[in-house]
Amino acid sequence: MPSSFDPKAVHLELLRTLLAAATARTFGEAAKQRGISTPAISQQIKALETQLGMPLFERVGRNARLTPSGAELVAVVRHQLALLDDAVAAFVEDGESVRGRVRIGGPAPFSAMWLRPRLVKLLKAHPGLRLDVNYGVTSVITKQLLAGDIDFGIIVQDPAESSIESRVVFVEQFVPVASPGYVRKHGMPENAAEFRQRPMIIFDNDMAMLAPWWRAAFGRREPMPANVVCSVTSLEDMRQLALQGLGIAVLPDYFTARDLAAGHLVQVCKHVHPERCKREARNPMYLCWRKGTVMTARLRAVLAELTA
């Protein structure tokens, strides 16, 4: 073999011609398989032998047969080309058929309300689809998306990352709620000063939901409530504490809808700038994916359902 030989310089088509010539009865039959002329088969075999620096076939009368070294090479080429062809076929099928795994991350309460019915539709429509869903806060979901650990993420704020594409899929409205027993005992707060005196149940110390509702209801100049009886990063815990009459909780409208309809909770802001509150105390929910993601059939199907 030439000392300067570079295996990468061997063209794939020459190896396919070698395999055809080795498995066909004649070079003429190999030429038909490859869709070229018989002289072209001979020329390609000679070009490959020149590159390799050793013969692949030997003449026996009017026929040609593989040399021992040629037979060893053909055995490896047959196996490796089969693997390559299978990989290419799988890649093409992956791009055309809705099957395989899609990973989605999002906040648990919102996903239970908004994402779950869409998962049902996807799984019923595409039996070959596998959906992996995990729950987390926006910061965690964004990191997972950027790291490639998930394919789609649902977050509660506009992503600032230039490498992320997003689309608004839902707009939640924040409403302050309390139990009927709490209202009977303490009455409805009539203004910002009375709200500040009431015990508040908040989501984390950054007041993620309370702050936008407060600004919509009372404006930015009014000081925020300071009488916080519980800060917890769980909407369900906030709901349970409010149901027990322990304070006022500002929660997403979708999360409180059933309790409000059943009378288990009451809204305590209807009389405080209701139109302004309805217009401004809102928060878009974004479906996000990495910019430049190769949209295979399964990813396209999920994206279409989640943005419909």
FIVO-214456 format. One record per atom (N, C-alpha, C): residue in three letters; x, y, z. Coordinates in steps of 0.05 Angstrom, whole numbers, plus 5000, padded with zeros to 4 digits. Atoms other than C-alpha are relative to their C-alpha. Layout:
// FIVO-214456
alaXYZ;...
This chain:
// FIVO-214456
met501749765000;met500050005000;met501850255000;pro498449765001;pro502850694983;pro500350135028;ser499549884974;ser506051045043;ser498350255004;ser501649754999;ser502151675026;ser497049964997;phe502950075004;phe495451315020;phe498350125022;asp501949884982;asp489651675051;asp497349854996;pro502650155003;pro483451215064;pro497750194994;lys502249825004;lys479051835063;lys499750084971;ala500149925028;ala480851954990;ala498549804983;val501550205016;val477351314968;val497150094999;his502749915004;his470751524938;his498049775006;leu502050204992;leu464551164965;leu499049854975;glu501150125024;glu462151034894;glu501949784989;leu498150215008;leu468550634879;leu499649755017;leu500550234982;leu467150194939;leu497449864993;arg502650125009;arg459950084915;arg500549844974;thr499350155024;thr462749884847;thr501549745006;leu498550244992;leu467549404880;leu498149795010;leu501950194989;leu461849074918;leu498249884978;ala501650105022;ala457649014855;ala501649814983;ala498350185016;ala463448714815;ala500649745014;ala499350244985;ala464948224871;ala497649815003;thr502450174995;thr457747974878;thr498649924974;ala501350065026;ala455547974805;ala501649774986;arg498650215015;arg457247394758;arg502150114981;thr498149885019;thr460547854708;thr500150305004;phe499949714999;phe462748574702;phe497750134985;gly502349905015;gly457148664651;gly497550015018;glu502350014982;glu452048454703;glu500350225022;ala499549794980;ala455348914754;ala499450284988;ala500549745014;ala454849484703;ala497150065000;lys502949965000;lys447349384698;lys499050085028;gln500849934972;gln446649404774;gln500750295006;arg499149734993;arg450550054777;arg498950214981;gly501149815019;gly447250364716;gly502150144984;ile497849885016;ile453850484680;ile500849794979;ser499150185021;ser457550154622;ser502049805012;thr498050204991;thr461949534628;thr502850125001;pro497349874999;pro468249934609;pro500350185025;ala499849824976;ala466550424665;ala500549845025;ile499550174977;ile466349854715;ile503049935001;ser497250075001;ser473249634693;ser501850245007;gln498549764994;gln475850354696;gln499950075030;gln500349944971;gln473150454767;gln501649805017;ile498550204985;ile476149804791;ile503050064998;lys497149935003;lys482950004762;lys500750255016;ala499549764985;ala482350694794;ala500249945030;leu499950074971;leu480950374862;leu502649845006;glu497650154997;glu486749884853;glu502450195001;thr497849815000;thr491350464836;thr500250155027;gln500049864974;gln489250834899;gln501049825022;leu499350194979;leu490150214942;leu502949904997;gly497350095005;gly496750034909;gly500349704999;met499950295002;met494949294901;met497549914984;pro502350095016;pro490348874856;pro497849895017;leu502450114986;leu483348684877;leu498949754985;phe500950235016;phe481848194820;phe502449884986;glu498050135016;glu486047684784;glu498549854977;arg501250135023;arg484547394715;arg500449705001;val500050295002;val482746664709;val498749934974;gly501150035027;gly481846524635;gly498750254992;arg501549765009;arg476447004611;arg498550125024;asn501449904976;asn473747114682;asn502050145019;ala498549874979;ala476047544740;ala499049925027;arg500950074973;arg475947334812;arg501650165020;leu498749844979;leu477647694877;leu502649875009;thr497650094986;thr484547634906;thr499249955029;pro500650044971;pro484747394979;pro499750265015;ser500249744986;ser486048105002;ser497550154990;gly502449875011;gly480548354956;gly497549895013;ala502350124987;ala475647854986;ala499750095029;glu500249904972;glu477348095057;glu498950285000;leu500949725001;leu476248815036;leu497050004993;val502850015008;val469548645003;val498349925023;ala501650094977;ala467148295066;ala499550245019;val500349774982;val468448925107;val498350214986;val501549805014;val465649385053;val497049935000;arg502850095000;arg459248965048;arg498650075027;his501149954973;his458049025123;his499750305006;gln500149724994;gln459749755129;gln498050154982;leu502049865018;leu455649975068;leu497249935008;ala502750074991;ala449649585095;ala499350175024;leu500549824977;leu450349975161;leu499450284991;leu500449735010;leu450950625123;leu497350034987;asp502649995014;asp444950475079;asp497749995020;asp502150024979;asp440850285140;asp499750275015;ala500049754986;ala442850925175;ala498750224983;val501249805017;val440951355115;val497149954997;ala502850065002;ala434350995107;ala498550085025;ala501349924974;ala432851095181;ala499850305002;phe500049714999;phe434651825175;phe497750114982;val502249915018;val429951925115;val497349935012;glu502550084988;glu424451535150;glu499450185024;asp500449824977;asp425551965212;asp498950274992;gly501049755010;gly424352575170;gly497249994988;glu502650035014;glu418052305138;glu497849885017;ser502150144984;ser414451895192;ser500150105028;val500249894972;val411952125260;val500449765019;arg499350214981;arg415451645306;arg502550085015;gly497649944984;gly420751665360;gly499350195023;arg500349854975;arg421852095422;arg500150304996;val500049704999;val420152825433;val499950075030;arg499749934972;arg422153145499;arg498850285005;ile501349754994;ile417853705529;ile500250075029;gly499949904972;gly418754125592;gly498150235004;gly501849774994;gly413954605626;gly499250005029;pro501049984972;pro410854845691;pro497849805005;ala501950224995;ala406754295724;ala497150095000;pro502849935000;pro400154655738;pro498950084973;phe500949925027;phe399754975669;phe499949764981;ser499950245017;ser401754325636;ser497749825004;ala502350174993;ala396253945672;ala497550114986;met502349885011;met391154435645;met500250024969;trp499749935028;trp393854615576;trp501349784983;leu498450195016;leu398954095554;leu498749725000;arg501050284999;arg395553445577;arg498149934978;pro501850085022;pro389753455528;pro501349994973;arg498550005025;arg394553605472;arg501849754997;leu498550255001;leu398853015491;leu498349774993;val501950225006;val392752565488;val499550004970;lys500649995029;lys391252805417;lys502449914984;leu497650085015;leu398452705394;leu500449705001;leu499550284997;leu399052005422;leu497949834986;lys502150145014;lys392351795393;lys500450014970;ala499649965028;ala394152075325;ala502549874989;his497450115009;his401251795323;his501049785019;pro499250234982;pro402151105355;pro503049965003;gly497150044999;gly409551105339;gly501550225016;leu498849774986;leu410751745379;leu500449945029;arg499550024971;arg413951745448;arg500550285011;leu499749734988;leu413252365491;leu501149975028;asp498849984974;asp417752495550;asp499550285011;val500849744989;val414953055594;val501250035028;asn499049944973;asn418353365654;asn499150285008;tyr501049744990;tyr416153945698;tyr502250155014;gly498049834987;gly420254525723;gly499350294997;val500449715002;val420655275732;val501350104975;thr499049885025;thr422355745675;thr503049994997;ser497149995001;ser429755805692;ser501149724994;val499150285005;val430655045693;val499449914972;ile500950085026;ile426654935630;ile501750134978;thr498449865019;thr430655465593;thr502849884998;lys497350135000;lys437355145614;lys499949734986;gln500350265013;gln434854465592;gln499850034969;leu500449955029;leu432754745524;leu502650074987;leu497449915011;leu439455085512;leu502049784999;ala498150224999;ala443254465532;ala499249774982;gly500950215018;gly439254035484;gly498849765014;asp501250224984;asp436153615540;asp497149974994;ile502850015008;ile429153775515;ile499750124972;asp500549905026;asp426253925447;asp498250255000;phe501949774997;phe420654405468;phe499850075030;gly500449914973;gly419854825530;gly497750205002;ile502149814995;ile413955205558;ile500950175023;ile499049824980;ile416055815597;ile498150245003;val501949804993;val412556395630;val501150294995;gln499049745006;gln416756965603;gln501349994972;asp498849995026;asp419457195536;asp502949935002;pro497250074997;pro426156845527;pro501850224988;ala498249805009;ala431857335520;ala502249894983;glu497950135015;glu436356825486;glu499550024970;ser500349975029;ser437656965412;ser499949734987;ser500050275012;ser438556215401;ser497449855004;ile502650134995;ile431356065421;ile497850144984;glu502449905013;glu425156135378;glu497749955018;ser502250034982;ser418556225413;ser497450104986;arg502649925010;arg411156315401;arg498150005024;val502049984979;val405656545449;val497849794995;val502150205004;val400855965460;val497750035020;phe502249964981;phe396756215519;phe500650255016;val499749764983;val395656835561;val498449965025;glu501350044975;glu394256745634;glu499450275013;gln500749764986;gln390757275676;gln500249945030;phe499750034971;phe392357365750;phe497650115015;val502249914984;val386757425801;val500549945029;pro499850054971;pro386857505877;pro497649865010;val502350164990;val382556995912;val500349945030;ala500150074971;ala380556805983;ala497649825004;ser502350174994;ser375856326016;ser497650175008;pro502449854991;pro368556536029;pro500150065030;gly499749964972;gly370056436103;gly501850245007;tyr498249784995;tyr375856916100;tyr498650274994;val501449755007;val371557446065;val497850065021;arg502049954979;arg365957356116;arg501350115025;lys498749924975;lys370857456173;lys501350274997;his498349755002;his375158026145;his498750204981;gly501149825020;gly370758326090;gly501750034976;met498549955024;met372858536021;met501850245003;pro498249764999;pro378958996018;pro499150204979;glu501149805017;glu376759645988;glu502050174984;asn498049835013;asn383359975968;asn502749885006;ala497350104997;ala390859885966;ala500949995029;ala499250004971;ala391760066039;ala498949765014;glu501250234987;glu386859526061;glu501349744990;phe498650245010;phe390159016015;phe502749965014;arg497350024988;arg396959176046;arg499849895029;gln500450094973;gln394059016115;gln499349705002;arg500950274999;arg391458336095;arg502349804997;pro498050215004;pro395557696100;pro500049904972;met499850085028;met398157506032;met501649734998;ile498650255007;ile400256826005;ile501250044973;ile498749925025;ile405456925950;ile501649774989;phe498350195014;phe409256515899;phe502950104999;asp497249934998;asp416556575918;asp500350295009;asn499749734989;asn419557215945;asn500150224979;asp500049795020;asp419857565878;asp497250094992;met502849925004;met412257615879;met499249994971;ala500250025029;ala411857355808;ala497150064990;met502849955009;met404157385804;met498850235014;leu501149784985;leu402457875858;leu500850274988;ala499049745009;ala406858435829;ala498550104975;pro501449905024;pro403758475759;pro497050065005;trp502849944993;trp396658435788;trp499950265015;trp500149764983;trp398258975839;trp500450254983;arg499549775017;arg401059445786;arg497550064982;ala502449965017;ala394859335742;ala497750125016;ala502249914983;ala390059455800;ala500450275013;phe499549764984;phe393460025837;phe502150194989;gly497949835011;gly399160295794;gly502649945014;arg497250054991;arg406660295805;arg500750165025;arg499249834977;arg406660835859;arg499249895027;glu500950124975;glu402960435911;glu502049805010;pro498250204989;pro407660055957;pro498849725000;met501050285001;met407159295951;met499349905028;pro500750114974;pro404058886007;pro502549885014;ala497750104984;ala408858696063;ala499149785019;asn501050194980;asn404258256105;asn499849724987;val499850265012;val406557586075;val500049795021;val500150214981;val404456986115;val501349744990;cys498750245011;cys407356466068;cys501050064971;ser498949985027;ser411956466007;ser500749714992;val499750285008;val411855805970;val500049974970;thr499850045029;thr413855575900;thr498249774991;ser501950205007;ser407655155891;ser497250134998;leu502649895003;leu401055385862;leu497949845016;glu501950164985;glu397454805895;glu500150065030;asp499849924971;asp400154985964;asp498750275005;met501349744997;met397955705953;met497049975000;arg502950055001;arg391055455934;arg499049885026;gln500950134976;gln390455005994;gln500050195024;leu499849814978;leu392655556042;leu497750204997;ala502249825004;ala387556026011;ala497349875007;leu502550154993;leu382055496017;leu499649985030;gln500250014971;gln383655446090;gln499650275014;gly500649744989;gly382356186099;gly502350145013;leu497649884987;leu389556376116;leu500950254987;gly499249755013;gly390056966068;gly499150024972;ile500649955028;ile389357245998;ile502349904983;ala498050095019;ala393056905941;ala499450094972;val500349925028;val394157185871;val500949764984;leu499550255015;leu393656585824;leu499150034971;pro501049995028;pro392756455749;pro497149934998;asp502950055002;asp385556465726;asp499349714993;tyr500650285007;tyr385955765695;tyr500249825024;phe499650174976;phe388255495762;phe497850025020;thr502149954980;thr382555795802;thr497249964989;ala502749995013;ala376855715752;ala498149815013;arg501950194988;arg373855085783;arg499250085028;asp500749924973;asp374255335854;asp498250255000;leu501749765002;leu371156005834;leu497249924991;ala502650085010;ala365555655796;ala498549845022;ala501350164979;ala364155185855;ala499550165026;gly500449844976;gly364355755906;gly502049945022;his498050074980;his370355465943;his501950245005;leu498449764998;leu374156105929;leu498450234988;val501349775012;val371856815913;val502150194991;gln498149805010;gln375257355873;gln499750255016;val500349764982;val376857965915;val501050254987;cys499049755013;cys378758475862;cys498050104980;lys501849925021;lys372558545819;lys499350305000;his500849724998;his371059245845;his502450194998;val497649835001;val378259495839;val500950024971;his499249965028;his379259765768;his499749754984;pro500450265013;pro376159135737;pro501050004971;glu499250005029;glu377359345664;glu503050024998;arg497149975001;arg384459555677;arg501449745008;cys498950264991;cys385858915715;cys499849794978;lys500450195021;lys382958505659;lys501950044977;arg498449935023;arg387158865607;arg503049965005;glu497149994996;glu393958895641;glu501249785017;ala498950204982;ala394758355694;ala500149734987;arg499950245016;arg396457835643;arg502949924995;asn497350105004;asn402457395628;asn499949804977;pro499950195022;pro403957055561;pro501549755007;met498650254997;met406056325561;met501249944972;tyr498650045025;tyr411256155508;tyr500849714996;leu498850255009;leu412755515471;leu502650064986;cys497349935010;cys420255515456;cys501449764989;trp498250215011;trp425155105415;trp502550134991;arg497449895008;arg432355195395;arg500050084971;lys499949905027;lys433555615333;lys501849814984;gly498450175017;gly436155195276;gly499549705004;thr500650284995;thr433154545302;thr499049874974;val500950145023;val432354035246;val497249895006;met502750084994;met424853945244;met499249744986;thr500850265010;thr423753205233;thr496949995001;ala502950035001;ala416652945222;ala498850005028;arg501150014973;arg415652805296;arg500050285013;leu499949734989;leu417953505316;leu498050184987;arg502049835014;arg413553825263;arg497249945010;ala502750084991;ala407553425287;ala499450125028;val500349894973;val408653645359;val499750304999;leu500149715003;leu409954365340;leu497250094989;ala502649935011;ala403654385298;ala497749985020;glu502250054980;glu399254105354;glu500250215022;leu499749814977;leu402154565408;leu499750294992;thr500449725008;thr401455195366;thr497450034984;ala502549985015;ala394755035334;ala498050205013;
